[in-house]
Amino acid sequence: MSEIHTCPVRPAALFDEAALGELDRATWSTLHAVAPRPQPPYAPFFDDRHRPEDFLVAEARDEAGESYLAGYIRLVPPTPLACNTHVRQIQGLAVADRARGRGVARALLRAAFVAARGDGANRMTLRVLGHNAPARALYESEGFVVEGVLPGEFFLDGRYVDDVMMGRSLAP
Protein backbone atom coordinates (compact mmCIF):
# COMPACT_ATOMS: atom_id res chain seq x y z
CA MET A 1 0.00 0.00 0.00
CA SER A 2 1.22 3.45 -0.78
CA GLU A 3 0.84 6.36 1.60
CA ILE A 4 -1.72 9.08 1.27
CA HIS A 5 0.35 12.17 0.60
CA THR A 6 -2.32 14.66 1.63
CA CYS A 7 -5.59 14.27 3.41
CA PRO A 8 -7.34 17.61 3.50
CA VAL A 9 -10.65 17.69 5.34
CA ARG A 10 -13.42 20.01 4.18
CA PRO A 11 -17.17 20.46 4.63
CA ALA A 12 -19.23 18.20 2.38
CA ALA A 13 -21.08 19.69 -0.58
CA LEU A 14 -24.07 18.57 -2.62
CA PHE A 15 -21.74 17.39 -5.40
CA ASP A 16 -20.27 14.81 -2.96
CA GLU A 17 -23.57 12.93 -2.68
CA ALA A 18 -22.86 10.14 -5.19
CA ALA A 19 -19.35 9.49 -3.86
CA LEU A 20 -20.57 9.54 -0.26
CA GLY A 21 -23.34 7.09 -1.06
CA GLU A 22 -20.85 4.74 -2.74
CA LEU A 23 -18.44 5.04 0.19
CA ASP A 24 -21.22 4.38 2.69
CA ARG A 25 -22.35 1.24 0.87
CA ALA A 26 -18.79 -0.01 0.32
CA THR A 27 -17.90 0.31 4.00
CA TRP A 28 -21.13 -1.19 5.39
CA SER A 29 -20.40 -3.88 7.98
CA THR A 30 -22.01 -5.36 11.09
CA LEU A 31 -18.83 -4.25 12.85
CA HIS A 32 -20.35 -0.76 12.98
CA ALA A 33 -23.80 -0.77 11.33
CA VAL A 34 -27.04 -1.79 13.00
CA ALA A 35 -29.26 -1.05 9.98
CA PRO A 36 -29.59 -3.72 7.29
CA ARG A 37 -27.19 -3.65 4.33
CA PRO A 38 -28.44 -1.07 1.79
CA GLN A 39 -30.11 -2.58 -1.26
CA PRO A 40 -30.97 -1.05 -4.63
CA PRO A 41 -32.66 1.18 -5.39
CA TYR A 42 -30.50 3.19 -3.02
CA ALA A 43 -31.95 6.07 -1.04
CA PRO A 44 -30.29 9.44 -1.50
CA PHE A 45 -27.34 9.99 0.83
CA PHE A 46 -28.53 13.47 1.73
CA ASP A 47 -32.03 14.05 3.06
CA ASP A 48 -33.79 16.26 5.62
CA ARG A 49 -31.96 14.58 8.50
CA HIS A 50 -28.60 14.09 6.75
CA ARG A 51 -27.63 17.45 5.29
CA PRO A 52 -24.33 18.28 3.58
CA GLU A 53 -23.50 20.75 6.37
CA ASP A 54 -23.57 17.86 8.88
CA PHE A 55 -20.59 16.16 7.21
CA LEU A 56 -16.88 16.68 6.88
CA VAL A 57 -15.08 14.76 4.15
CA ALA A 58 -11.45 13.76 3.73
CA GLU A 59 -9.95 13.85 0.27
CA ALA A 60 -6.96 11.80 -0.83
CA ARG A 61 -5.07 11.06 -4.02
CA ASP A 62 -4.48 7.57 -5.33
CA GLU A 63 -1.24 6.30 -6.88
CA ALA A 64 -2.23 7.81 -10.22
CA GLY A 65 -2.78 11.21 -8.60
CA GLU A 66 -6.57 11.06 -8.90
CA SER A 67 -8.55 12.64 -6.08
CA TYR A 68 -11.18 10.59 -4.24
CA LEU A 69 -13.22 10.79 -1.04
CA ALA A 70 -11.23 8.83 1.52
CA GLY A 71 -13.75 9.20 4.34
CA TYR A 72 -16.43 11.17 6.08
CA ILE A 73 -17.63 12.05 9.56
CA ARG A 74 -21.15 13.19 10.49
CA LEU A 75 -21.29 15.67 13.36
CA VAL A 76 -24.62 16.94 14.71
CA PRO A 77 -26.24 18.25 17.89
CA PRO A 78 -27.57 15.17 19.71
CA THR A 79 -30.97 16.81 20.34
CA PRO A 80 -32.81 19.95 19.24
CA LEU A 81 -32.97 21.17 22.86
CA ALA A 82 -31.42 24.55 23.75
CA CYS A 83 -29.99 23.06 26.95
CA ASN A 84 -27.96 20.60 24.84
CA THR A 85 -26.41 22.97 22.28
CA HIS A 86 -22.97 22.72 23.88
CA VAL A 87 -22.66 19.07 22.74
CA ARG A 88 -21.89 17.63 19.32
CA GLN A 89 -22.35 13.96 18.54
CA ILE A 90 -20.57 11.86 15.96
CA GLN A 91 -23.26 9.93 14.12
CA GLY A 92 -21.21 8.27 11.43
CA LEU A 93 -17.58 7.80 10.48
CA ALA A 94 -16.42 5.87 7.42
CA VAL A 95 -13.06 5.41 5.72
CA ALA A 96 -12.55 3.87 2.28
CA ASP A 97 -10.82 0.50 2.37
CA ARG A 98 -7.96 1.80 0.23
CA ALA A 99 -7.34 4.62 2.73
CA ARG A 100 -7.43 2.58 5.95
CA GLY A 101 -4.45 2.73 8.27
CA ARG A 102 -3.28 6.06 6.91
CA GLY A 103 -4.63 8.48 9.48
CA VAL A 104 -7.85 9.43 7.68
CA ALA A 105 -10.17 8.69 10.62
CA ARG A 106 -7.87 10.55 12.99
CA ALA A 107 -7.76 13.56 10.64
CA LEU A 108 -11.57 13.54 10.44
CA LEU A 109 -11.91 13.34 14.23
CA ARG A 110 -9.51 16.20 14.79
CA ALA A 111 -11.24 18.34 12.16
CA ALA A 112 -14.55 17.55 13.88
CA PHE A 113 -13.12 18.78 17.21
CA VAL A 114 -12.13 22.07 15.59
CA ALA A 115 -15.49 22.45 13.83
CA ALA A 116 -17.44 21.68 17.01
CA ARG A 117 -15.42 24.15 19.05
CA GLY A 118 -16.02 26.72 16.30
CA ASP A 119 -19.76 26.15 16.73
CA GLY A 120 -19.48 26.78 20.46
CA ALA A 121 -19.51 23.15 21.62
CA ASN A 122 -17.45 22.09 24.61
CA ARG A 123 -18.29 18.37 24.63
CA MET A 124 -18.45 15.56 22.06
CA THR A 125 -20.17 12.18 22.32
CA LEU A 126 -20.61 9.08 20.19
CA ARG A 127 -21.94 5.54 20.26
CA VAL A 128 -19.89 2.58 19.09
CA LEU A 129 -20.64 -1.13 19.01
CA GLY A 130 -18.87 -3.04 21.75
CA HIS A 131 -17.23 -5.51 19.36
CA ASN A 132 -15.69 -2.74 17.22
CA ALA A 133 -12.29 -2.84 18.91
CA PRO A 134 -10.42 -0.82 16.24
CA ALA A 135 -12.87 2.10 16.47
CA ARG A 136 -12.92 2.01 20.26
CA ALA A 137 -9.12 2.09 20.38
CA LEU A 138 -9.04 5.05 17.99
CA TYR A 139 -11.60 6.98 20.02
CA GLU A 140 -9.78 6.26 23.28
CA SER A 141 -6.51 7.45 21.73
CA GLU A 142 -8.27 10.73 20.89
CA GLY A 143 -9.46 11.32 24.45
CA PHE A 144 -12.88 9.63 24.50
CA VAL A 145 -13.82 7.58 27.56
CA VAL A 146 -16.59 5.06 28.05
CA GLU A 147 -19.47 6.78 29.82
CA GLY A 148 -22.06 4.02 29.60
CA VAL A 149 -22.85 0.63 28.15
CA LEU A 150 -26.16 -0.87 27.08
CA PRO A 151 -25.37 -4.60 27.30
CA GLY A 152 -26.69 -6.76 24.46
CA GLU A 153 -28.54 -3.82 22.89
CA PHE A 154 -28.28 -5.19 19.33
CA PHE A 155 -28.51 -8.68 17.82
CA LEU A 156 -26.06 -8.82 14.90
CA ASP A 157 -24.74 -11.83 13.01
CA GLY A 158 -26.27 -14.25 15.51
CA ARG A 159 -24.96 -12.62 18.69
CA TYR A 160 -25.84 -9.86 21.11
CA VAL A 161 -23.64 -6.77 20.91
CA ASP A 162 -23.23 -3.96 23.45
CA ASP A 163 -23.92 -0.33 22.58
CA VAL A 164 -21.10 1.73 24.11
CA MET A 165 -21.48 5.44 24.82
CA MET A 166 -18.28 7.48 24.80
CA GLY A 167 -17.60 11.15 25.37
CA ARG A 168 -14.88 13.72 25.81
CA SER A 169 -14.37 17.34 26.65
CA LEU A 170 -13.49 19.74 23.85
CA ALA A 171 -11.66 22.06 26.23
CA PRO A 172 -8.19 22.93 24.89
FIFIGU-308562 format. One line per 10 residues: their letters; for each residue z, x, y of N, C-alpha, C, CB. Coordinates in Angstrom, 3 decimals, always signed. Glycine has a CB too. Example, Ala and Ser with C-alpha at 12.3 -4.5 7.8 and 13.67 -1.06 7.14 Angstrom:
# residues 2
as = +7.800/+13.190/-5.690/+7.800/+12.300/-4.500/+7.800/+13.200/-3.300/+9.046/+11.308/-4.473 ~ +7.080/+12.850/-2.250/+7.140/+13.670/-1.060/+7.870/+12.900/+0.030/+5.725/+14.084/-0.598
This chain:
# residues 172
mseihtcpvr = +0.000/+0.837/-1.183/+0.000/+0.000/+0.000/+0.000/+0.876/+1.238/+1.208/-0.949/+0.003 ~ -0.793/+0.482/+2.200/-0.776/+1.219/+3.454/+0.233/+0.593/+4.396/-2.174/+1.248/+4.097 ~ +0.634/+1.332/+5.400/+1.603/+0.842/+6.363/+0.935/-0.064/+7.387/+2.299/+2.006/+7.060 ~ +1.722/-0.945/+7.939/+1.271/-1.718/+9.084/+1.516/-0.823/+10.286/+2.021/-3.120/+9.210 ~ +0.472/-0.563/+11.044/+0.605/+0.351/+12.172/+1.261/-0.320/+13.371/-0.754/+0.894/+12.567 ~ +0.980/-1.580/+13.579/+1.627/-2.316/+14.661/+1.960/-3.703/+14.141/+0.718/-2.390/+15.938 ~ +3.008/-4.252/+14.677/+3.410/-5.592/+14.266/+3.914/-6.344/+15.488/+4.499/-5.541/+13.154 ~ +3.028/-6.599/+16.443/+3.496/-7.339/+17.614/+3.868/-8.770/+17.239/+2.422/-7.341/+18.713 ~ +4.893/-9.271/+17.901/+5.338/-10.648/+17.692/+5.069/-11.399/+18.981/+6.862/-10.722/+17.287 ~ +4.525/-12.595/+18.851/+4.183/-13.420/+20.007/+4.451/-14.878/+19.683/+2.706/-13.215/+20.421
paalfdeaal = +4.518/-15.732/+20.720/+4.632/-17.170/+20.459/+3.366/-17.671/+19.753/+4.867/-17.955/+21.787 ~ +3.534/-18.623/+18.876/+2.383/-19.228/+18.198/+1.580/-20.058/+19.197/+2.844/-20.110/+16.998 ~ +0.324/-20.263/+18.870/-0.576/-21.078/+19.689/-1.312/-22.049/+18.770/-1.589/-20.182/+20.493 ~ -1.880/-23.080/+19.361/-2.618/-24.069/+18.567/-3.678/-23.424/+17.687/-3.270/-25.093/+19.481 ~ -4.330/-22.375/+18.172/-5.399/-21.743/+17.391/-4.876/-21.038/+16.143/-6.150/-20.751/+18.254 ~ -3.558/-20.884/+16.002/-2.958/-20.270/+14.815/-2.789/-21.261/+13.661/-1.611/-19.671/+15.172 ~ -3.031/-22.541/+13.912/-2.678/-23.565/+12.933/-3.282/-23.319/+11.551/-3.116/-24.909/+13.433 ~ -4.556/-23.049/+11.458/-5.187/-22.861/+10.139/-4.580/-21.659/+9.413/-6.718/-22.670/+10.290 ~ -4.419/-20.551/+10.111/-3.864/-19.348/+9.491/-2.408/-19.565/+9.073/-3.965/-18.156/+10.456 ~ -1.653/-20.280/+9.895/-0.261/-20.567/+9.538/-0.178/-21.479/+8.322/+0.471/-21.205/+10.718
geldratwst = -1.033/-22.467/+8.258/-1.063/-23.340/+7.088/-1.383/-22.568/+5.820/-2.078/-24.449/+7.285 ~ -2.374/-21.678/+5.904/-2.738/-20.852/+4.744/-1.585/-19.944/+4.338/-3.985/-20.008/+5.052 ~ -0.942/-19.322/+5.319/+0.195/-18.442/+5.036/+1.337/-19.222/+4.395/+0.680/-17.757/+6.325 ~ +1.612/-20.394/+4.913/+2.686/-21.219/+4.384/+2.422/-21.598/+2.928/+2.855/-22.475/+5.235 ~ +1.206/-21.982/+2.630/+0.866/-22.351/+1.244/+0.881/-21.137/+0.321/-0.514/-23.022/+1.192 ~ +0.391/-19.994/+0.820/+0.321/-18.786/-0.006/+1.701/-18.233/-0.341/-0.495/-17.722/+0.701 ~ +2.664/-18.460/+0.524/+4.003/-17.898/+0.306/+4.971/-18.895/-0.321/+4.572/-17.407/+1.617 ~ +4.506/-20.116/-0.611/+5.388/-21.127/-1.190/+5.982/-20.611/-2.498/+4.622/-22.452/-1.426 ~ +7.291/-20.815/-2.670/+7.985/-20.397/-3.883/+9.306/-21.140/-3.975/+8.212/-18.862/-3.899 ~ +9.761/-21.396/-5.195/+11.085/-22.010/-5.358/+12.199/-21.026/-5.029/+11.260/-22.530/-6.786
lhavaprpqp = +11.847/-19.778/-4.707/+12.847/-18.828/-4.245/+13.382/-19.251/-2.879/+12.256/-17.409/-4.180 ~ +12.546/-19.954/-2.099/+12.977/-20.354/-0.758/+12.616/-21.777/-0.372/+12.395/-19.433/+0.237 ~ +11.777/-22.455/-1.134/+11.330/-23.801/-0.765/+11.986/-24.850/-1.649/+9.802/-23.910/-0.867 ~ +12.433/-25.937/-1.026/+12.999/-27.042/-1.789/+12.014/-28.210/-1.873/+14.317/-27.505/-1.158 ~ +11.022/-28.233/-1.005/+9.982/-29.263/-1.045/+8.970/-28.895/-2.126/+9.281/-29.416/+0.347 ~ +8.306/-29.892/-2.701/+7.292/-29.588/-3.717/+6.160/-28.729/-3.156/+6.720/-30.882/-4.291 ~ +5.471/-28.017/-4.051/+4.326/-27.193/-3.654/+3.300/-28.077/-2.943/+3.684/-26.484/-4.896 ~ +2.807/-27.652/-1.787/+1.795/-28.440/-1.071/+0.532/-28.608/-1.916/+1.445/-27.771/+0.274 ~ -0.034/-29.791/-1.844/-1.261/-30.111/-2.584/-2.310/-30.644/-1.616/-0.980/-31.149/-3.714 ~ -3.588/-30.404/-1.910/-4.634/-30.972/-1.047/-4.633/-32.496/-1.152/-6.030/-30.407/-1.430
pyapffddrh = -5.022/-33.203/-0.135/-5.388/-32.663/+1.182/-4.124/-32.241/+1.912/-6.184/-33.710/+2.023 ~ -4.190/-31.069/+2.536/-3.022/-30.504/+3.194/-2.742/-31.192/+4.522/-3.212/-29.016/+3.409 ~ -1.470/-31.391/+4.781/-1.037/-31.948/+6.066/-1.231/-30.875/+7.134/+0.464/-32.431/+6.012 ~ -1.407/-31.290/+8.374/-1.499/-30.288/+9.444/-0.217/-29.458/+9.498/-1.759/-30.970/+10.816 ~ -0.346/-28.202/+9.861/+0.827/-27.339/+9.986/+1.674/-27.780/+11.173/+0.406/-25.862/+10.143 ~ +1.026/-28.057/+12.285/+1.732/-28.527/+13.474/+1.767/-30.040/+13.485/+1.069/-27.996/+14.756 ~ +2.915/-30.584/+13.872/+3.063/-32.028/+14.046/+4.146/-32.255/+15.098/+3.424/-32.744/+12.686 ~ +4.622/-33.476/+15.236/+5.619/-33.787/+16.261/+6.931/-33.016/+16.085/+5.905/-35.267/+16.254 ~ +7.252/-32.678/+14.849/+8.500/-31.956/+14.575/+8.307/-30.453/+14.433/+9.133/-32.493/+13.323 ~ +7.079/-30.017/+14.280/+6.752/-28.598/+14.092/+5.701/-28.220/+15.132/+6.233/-28.309/+12.624
rpedflvaea = +6.173/-27.891/+16.322/+5.285/-27.634/+17.453/+5.014/-26.136/+17.582/+5.897/-28.187/+18.761 ~ +3.872/-25.768/+18.132/+3.585/-24.329/+18.284/+4.705/-23.574/+19.001/+2.282/-24.139/+19.048 ~ +5.333/-24.196/+19.995/+6.374/-23.503/+20.750/+7.642/-23.249/+19.936/+6.720/-24.298/+21.976 ~ +7.733/-23.804/+18.740/+8.883/-23.567/+17.860/+8.711/-22.308/+17.008/+9.101/-24.772/+16.953 ~ +7.536/-21.703/+17.056/+7.207/-20.593/+16.156/+6.915/-19.305/+16.903/+6.019/-20.955/+15.299 ~ +7.327/-18.215/+16.292/+6.881/-16.884/+16.681/+6.058/-16.362/+15.517/+8.093/-15.922/+17.029 ~ +4.992/-15.634/+15.810/+4.148/-15.082/+14.760/+4.050/-13.574/+14.916/+2.748/-15.720/+14.790 ~ +3.930/-12.897/+13.781/+3.727/-11.449/+13.757/+2.281/-11.187/+13.385/+4.703/-10.746/+12.756 ~ +1.654/-10.329/+14.140/+0.275/-9.945/+13.849/+0.264/-8.538/+13.276/-0.613/-10.029/+15.123 ~ -0.672/-8.294/+12.389/-0.831/-6.962/+11.802/-2.317/-6.690/+11.644/-0.088/-6.846/+10.425
rdeagesyla = -2.628/-5.462/+11.341/-4.016/-5.071/+11.062/-4.085/-4.560/+9.633/-4.524/-3.982/+12.073 ~ -5.151/-4.955/+8.937/-5.327/-4.475/+7.573/-5.992/-3.100/+7.592/-6.166/-5.477/+6.742 ~ -6.303/-2.577/+6.411/-6.879/-1.239/+6.304/-8.229/-1.120/+6.987/-7.016/-0.856/+4.861 ~ -8.926/-2.244/+7.135/-10.221/-2.233/+7.813/-10.079/-2.439/+9.325/-11.123/-3.312/+7.227 ~ -8.831/-2.590/+9.788/-8.599/-2.779/+11.208/-8.685/-4.219/+11.671/-9.561/-1.975/+11.969 ~ -8.822/-5.142/+10.720/-8.897/-6.566/+11.059/-7.500/-7.130/+11.274/-9.629/-7.355/+9.952 ~ -7.355/-7.938/+12.319/-6.076/-8.553/+12.641/-5.845/-9.781/+11.752/-6.024/-8.945/+14.138 ~ -4.602/-9.982/+11.352/-4.236/-11.177/+10.588/-2.786/-11.541/+10.899/-4.433/-10.948/+9.054 ~ -2.421/-12.791/+10.603/-1.036/-13.224/+10.789/-0.222/-12.724/+9.599/-0.935/-14.789/+10.929 ~ +0.707/-11.834/+9.884/+1.522/-11.234/+8.834/+2.754/-12.062/+8.517/+1.937/-9.843/+9.233
gyirlvpptp = +3.158/-12.942/+9.452/+4.339/-13.748/+9.203/+4.657/-14.660/+10.365/+5.517/-12.866/+8.911 ~ +5.617/-15.534/+10.108/+6.084/-16.429/+11.171/+7.565/-16.710/+10.984/+5.278/-17.755/+11.180 ~ +8.189/-17.146/+12.076/+9.562/-17.632/+12.052/+9.601/-18.890/+12.910/+10.580/-16.541/+12.568 ~ +10.309/-19.906/+12.435/+10.486/-21.149/+13.194/+11.916/-21.168/+13.702/+10.175/-22.425/+12.316 ~ +12.059/-21.345/+15.010/+13.355/-21.292/+15.670/+13.509/-22.527/+16.534/+13.506/-20.000/+16.516 ~ +14.525/-23.353/+16.230/+14.713/-24.619/+16.943/+16.195/-24.885/+17.186/+14.086/-25.784/+16.153 ~ +16.503/-25.762/+18.150/+17.888/-26.237/+18.252/+18.209/-27.032/+16.979/+18.103/-27.124/+19.551 ~ +19.398/-26.874/+16.412/+19.711/-27.572/+15.170/+19.856/-29.078/+15.324/+20.964/-27.021/+14.598 ~ +20.205/-29.535/+16.529/+20.345/-30.966/+16.806/+19.845/-31.226/+18.220/+21.831/-31.442/+16.637 ~ +19.617/-32.497/+18.569/+19.240/-32.814/+19.951/+20.442/-32.999/+20.880/+18.398/-34.066/+19.972
lacnthvrqi = +21.640/-32.734/+20.404/+22.859/-32.968/+21.174/+23.068/-31.908/+22.254/+24.060/-33.000/+20.246 ~ +23.481/-32.338/+23.437/+23.745/-31.419/+24.547/+24.855/-30.430/+24.204/+24.119/-32.202/+25.805 ~ +25.829/-30.864/+23.409/+26.951/-29.992/+23.065/+26.566/-28.894/+22.061/+28.085/-30.824/+22.498 ~ +25.305/-28.894/+21.623/+24.836/-27.959/+20.604/+23.693/-27.081/+21.121/+24.384/-28.723/+19.364 ~ +23.435/-27.133/+22.425/+22.276/-26.414/+22.975/+22.446/-24.900/+22.976/+22.009/-26.879/+24.380 ~ +23.637/-24.420/+22.743/+23.881/-22.970/+22.717/+23.523/-22.341/+21.369/+25.344/-22.684/+23.040 ~ +23.054/-23.145/+20.417/+22.735/-22.662/+19.071/+21.231/-22.794/+18.816/+23.542/-23.448/+17.996 ~ +20.681/-21.802/+18.145/+19.318/-21.895/+17.628/+19.415/-21.710/+16.125/+18.354/-20.824/+18.289 ~ +18.537/-22.420/+15.413/+18.540/-22.352/+13.957/+17.177/-21.902/+13.455/+18.918/-23.713/+13.346 ~ +17.190/-20.980/+12.524/+15.959/-20.568/+11.858/+15.670/-21.624/+10.803/+16.079/-19.118/+11.222
qglavadrar = +14.513/-22.240/+10.905/+14.116/-23.258/+9.935/+12.765/-22.891/+9.343/+14.062/-24.661/+10.590 ~ +12.641/-21.676/+8.918/+11.428/-21.208/+8.271/+11.139/-19.771/+8.637/+10.255/-22.085/+8.642 ~ +10.868/-18.974/+7.629/+10.476/-17.576/+7.797/+9.565/-17.246/+6.629/+11.729/-16.605/+7.858 ~ +8.371/-16.764/+6.937/+7.423/-16.418/+5.874/+6.713/-15.124/+6.241/+6.395/-17.563/+5.644 ~ +6.459/-14.303/+5.229/+5.724/-13.055/+5.409/+4.631/-13.001/+4.351/+6.673/-11.808/+5.312 ~ +3.419/-12.669/+4.784/+2.283/-12.553/+3.868/+2.576/-11.501/+2.807/+0.990/-12.199/+4.638 ~ +2.129/-11.759/+1.588/+2.367/-10.817/+0.497/+1.909/-9.404/+0.854/+1.656/-11.287/-0.764 ~ +0.750/-9.291/+1.491/+0.226/-7.960/+1.798/+1.014/-7.246/+2.893/-1.219/-8.065/+2.210 ~ +1.931/-7.942/+3.551/+2.730/-7.338/+4.616/+4.196/-7.148/+4.229/+2.646/-8.188/+5.859 ~ +4.550/-7.530/+3.006/+5.954/-7.433/+2.584/+6.410/-5.974/+2.500/+6.150/-8.123/+1.223
grgvarallr = +7.693/-5.777/+2.817/+8.274/-4.449/+2.729/+7.911/-3.541/+3.876/+7.866/-3.815/+1.471 ~ +7.367/-4.089/+4.931/+6.908/-3.275/+6.064/+7.606/-3.626/+7.370/+5.419/-3.433/+6.239 ~ +8.710/-4.352/+7.286/+9.484/-4.632/+8.482/+9.062/-5.860/+9.262/+9.423/-3.482/+9.361 ~ +8.168/-6.675/+8.712/+7.679/-7.855/+9.435/+8.801/-8.873/+9.625/+6.497/-8.501/+8.681 ~ +9.533/-9.183/+8.574/+10.616/-10.171/+8.686/+11.678/-9.690/+9.670/+11.254/-10.441/+7.304 ~ +11.996/-8.424/+9.625/+12.989/-7.869/+10.549/+12.485/-7.961/+11.992/+13.309/-6.399/+10.184 ~ +11.215/-7.656/+12.215/+10.638/-7.761/+13.561/+10.673/-9.204/+14.052/+9.189/-7.233/+13.572 ~ +10.381/-10.154/+13.163/+10.437/-11.568/+13.538/+11.869/-11.990/+13.875/+9.880/-12.445/+12.401 ~ +12.824/-11.571/+13.068/+14.225/-11.909/+13.343/+14.666/-11.363/+14.690/+15.136/-11.368/+12.239 ~ +14.357/-10.114/+14.937/+14.794/-9.506/+16.200/+14.114/-10.153/+17.401/+14.507/-8.004/+16.192
aafvaargdg = +12.847/-10.520/+17.257/+12.160/-11.237/+18.339/+12.789/-12.617/+18.542/+10.646/-11.376/+18.030 ~ +13.223/-13.244/+17.454/+13.882/-14.548/+17.551/+15.212/-14.424/+18.292/+14.107/-15.145/+16.147 ~ +15.951/-13.337/+18.053/+17.210/-13.124/+18.778/+16.950/-13.050/+20.274/+17.913/-11.837/+18.294 ~ +15.931/-12.292/+20.652/+15.590/-12.134/+22.073/+15.163/-13.473/+22.672/+14.463/-11.086/+22.249 ~ +14.310/-14.196/+21.953/+13.832/-15.493/+22.451/+14.985/-16.478/+22.603/+12.766/-16.073/+21.505 ~ +15.878/-16.511/+21.623/+17.010/-17.444/+21.676/+17.940/-17.106/+22.845/+17.797/-17.415/+20.345 ~ +18.217/-15.822/+23.013/+19.048/-15.419/+24.155/+18.370/-15.820/+25.464/+19.313/-13.889/+24.130 ~ +17.060/-15.654/+25.535/+16.302/-16.021/+26.723/+16.363/-17.503/+27.025/+14.877/-15.603/+26.566 ~ +16.575/-18.303/+25.987/+16.729/-19.755/+26.150/+18.175/-20.160/+26.393/+16.202/-20.477/+24.924 ~ +19.056/-19.182/+26.502/+20.460/-19.476/+26.782/+21.335/-19.639/+25.555/+20.549/-20.702/+27.588
anrmtlrvlg = +20.814/-19.373/+24.375/+21.616/-19.511/+23.152/+22.537/-18.308/+22.992/+20.703/-19.658/+21.908 ~ +23.698/-18.547/+22.374/+24.610/-17.446/+22.089/+25.019/-17.403/+20.612/+25.848/-17.561/+22.965 ~ +24.336/-18.224/+19.808/+24.634/-18.294/+18.373/+23.365/-18.666/+17.621/+25.768/-19.325/+18.081 ~ +23.211/-18.118/+16.402/+22.063/-18.449/+15.558/+22.560/-18.760/+14.154/+21.024/-17.286/+15.535 ~ +21.959/-19.770/+13.540/+22.321/-20.166/+12.178/+21.066/-20.288/+11.328/+23.104/-21.501/+12.179 ~ +21.285/-20.393/+10.022/+20.192/-20.607/+9.081/+20.780/-21.092/+7.771/+19.355/-19.309/+8.872 ~ +19.888/-21.579/+6.914/+20.258/-21.940/+5.543/+19.326/-21.168/+4.629/+20.163/-23.504/+5.288 ~ +19.863/-20.666/+3.537/+19.089/-19.895/+2.580/+19.560/-20.280/+1.178/+19.241/-18.353/+2.831 ~ +18.640/-20.316/+0.249/+19.010/-20.644/-1.130/+19.808/-19.500/-1.737/+17.754/-20.940/-1.984 ~ +20.836/-19.856/-2.482/+21.752/-18.873/-3.042/+21.093/-17.825/-3.914/+22.786/-19.563/-3.825
hnaparalye = +20.007/-18.181/-4.611/+19.363/-17.226/-5.512/+18.336/-16.339/-4.805/+18.693/-17.967/-6.645 ~ +18.175/-16.499/-3.485/+17.215/-15.690/-2.738/+17.901/-14.415/-2.234/+16.616/-16.499/-1.551 ~ +18.181/-13.518/-3.168/+18.909/-12.285/-2.844/+18.203/-11.420/-1.798/+19.115/-11.475/-4.099 ~ +16.877/-11.247/-1.848/+16.239/-10.416/-0.817/+16.434/-10.972/+0.597/+14.753/-10.287/-1.108 ~ +16.292/-12.272/+0.772/+16.470/-12.868/+2.098/+17.924/-12.747/+2.541/+16.033/-14.348/+2.094 ~ +18.841/-13.013/+1.652/+20.261/-12.923/+2.011/+20.626/-11.504/+2.439/+21.145/-13.360/+0.829 ~ +20.100/-10.511/+1.727/+20.375/-9.116/+2.088/+19.795/-8.787/+3.463/+19.797/-8.160/+1.025 ~ +18.596/-9.262/+3.740/+17.989/-9.037/+5.053/+18.843/-9.663/+6.142/+16.561/-9.609/+5.101 ~ +19.216/-10.923/+5.963/+20.016/-11.603/+6.978/+21.351/-10.895/+7.207/+20.257/-13.056/+6.573 ~ +22.001/-10.488/+6.126/+23.276/-9.784/+6.265/+23.087/-8.470/+7.022/+23.896/-9.516/+4.881
segfvvegvl = +21.971/-7.775/+6.759/+21.733/-6.506/+7.454/+21.461/-6.714/+8.938/+20.562/-5.768/+6.816 ~ +21.133/-7.945/+9.323/+20.887/-8.270/+10.728/+22.067/-9.015/+11.362/+19.619/-9.109/+10.853 ~ +23.234/-8.942/+10.717/+24.448/-9.459/+11.318/+24.859/-10.867/+10.931/+24.306/-9.407/+12.740 ~ +24.114/-11.535/+10.077/+24.503/-12.877/+9.629/+25.606/-12.760/+8.582/+23.279/-13.652/+9.051 ~ +26.513/-13.734/+8.600/+27.556/-13.815/+7.581/+27.523/-15.210/+6.964/+28.965/-13.502/+8.186 ~ +27.971/-15.296/+5.728/+28.051/-16.590/+5.058/+29.171/-17.393/+5.706/+28.293/-16.424/+3.519 ~ +28.840/-18.601/+6.133/+29.820/-19.472/+6.779/+30.125/-20.717/+5.948/+29.322/-19.882/+8.150 ~ +29.347/-20.925/+4.900/+29.601/-22.057/+4.024/+28.608/-22.086/+2.878/+29.542/-23.361/+4.805 ~ +29.009/-22.728/+1.807/+28.151/-22.849/+0.627/+28.267/-24.267/+0.087/+28.537/-21.801/-0.468 ~ +27.119/-24.886/-0.170/+27.077/-26.163/-0.874/+26.661/-25.840/-2.315/+26.075/-27.198/-0.179
pgeffldgry = +27.619/-25.765/-3.232/+27.301/-25.374/-4.603/+26.375/-26.378/-5.294/+28.582/-25.220/-5.406 ~ +25.362/-25.859/-5.979/+24.457/-26.692/-6.763/+23.751/-27.768/-5.962/+25.205/-27.328/-7.865 ~ +23.473/-27.531/-4.713/+22.892/-28.545/-3.822/+21.466/-28.940/-4.210/+22.899/-28.035/-2.398 ~ +20.726/-28.003/-4.816/+19.332/-28.281/-5.191/+19.125/-27.986/-6.668/+18.348/-27.443/-4.333 ~ +18.199/-28.738/-7.285/+17.820/-28.506/-8.678/+16.385/-28.012/-8.664/+17.977/-29.810/-9.562 ~ +16.207/-26.709/-8.911/+14.896/-26.065/-8.820/+14.604/-25.297/-10.104/+14.833/-25.117/-7.597 ~ +13.427/-25.466/-10.625/+13.008/-24.738/-11.835/+14.035/-24.841/-12.962/+12.765/-23.267/-11.501 ~ +14.612/-26.034/-13.131/+15.508/-26.272/-14.246/+16.934/-25.782/-14.060/+14.953/-25.649/-15.433 ~ +17.301/-25.394/-12.818/+18.694/-24.962/-12.617/+19.182/-25.392/-11.241/+18.824/-23.424/-12.776 ~ +20.489/-25.481/-11.123/+21.113/-25.841/-9.857/+21.232/-24.594/-8.986/+22.505/-26.490/-10.087
vddvmmgrsl = +20.933/-24.759/-7.711/+20.912/-23.636/-6.773/+21.771/-23.992/-5.557/+19.446/-23.291/-6.340 ~ +22.590/-23.032/-5.132/+23.447/-23.232/-3.962/+22.627/-23.215/-2.670/+24.539/-22.150/-3.910 ~ +23.120/-23.954/-1.691/+22.584/-23.920/-0.331/+23.609/-23.150/+0.501/+22.319/-25.388/+0.252 ~ +23.192/-21.995/+1.037/+24.111/-21.096/+1.728/+23.852/-21.167/+3.226/+23.960/-19.640/+1.213 ~ +24.911/-21.451/+3.994/+24.823/-21.479/+5.444/+25.285/-20.131/+5.977/+25.671/-22.643/+6.042 ~ +24.468/-19.564/+6.880/+24.796/-18.282/+7.483/+24.695/-18.405/+8.999/+23.861/-17.164/+6.954 ~ +25.430/-17.578/+9.701/+25.372/-17.598/+11.151/+25.747/-16.255/+11.713/+26.277/-18.672/+11.712 ~ +25.448/-16.093/+13.000/+25.812/-14.876/+13.719/+25.850/-15.137/+15.202/+24.837/-13.746/+13.409 ~ +26.602/-14.325/+15.886/+26.647/-14.375/+17.342/+25.394/-13.695/+17.894/+27.943/-13.693/+17.889 ~ +24.965/-14.146/+19.047/+23.853/-13.486/+19.738/+24.362/-12.656/+20.911/+22.830/-14.524/+20.230
ap = +25.673/-12.489/+20.995/+26.232/-11.657/+22.064/+25.730/-10.231/+21.903/+27.788/-11.695/+22.050 ~ +25.409/-9.582/+23.028/+24.892/-8.194/+22.927/+25.916/-7.226/+22.364/+24.443/-7.699/+24.294
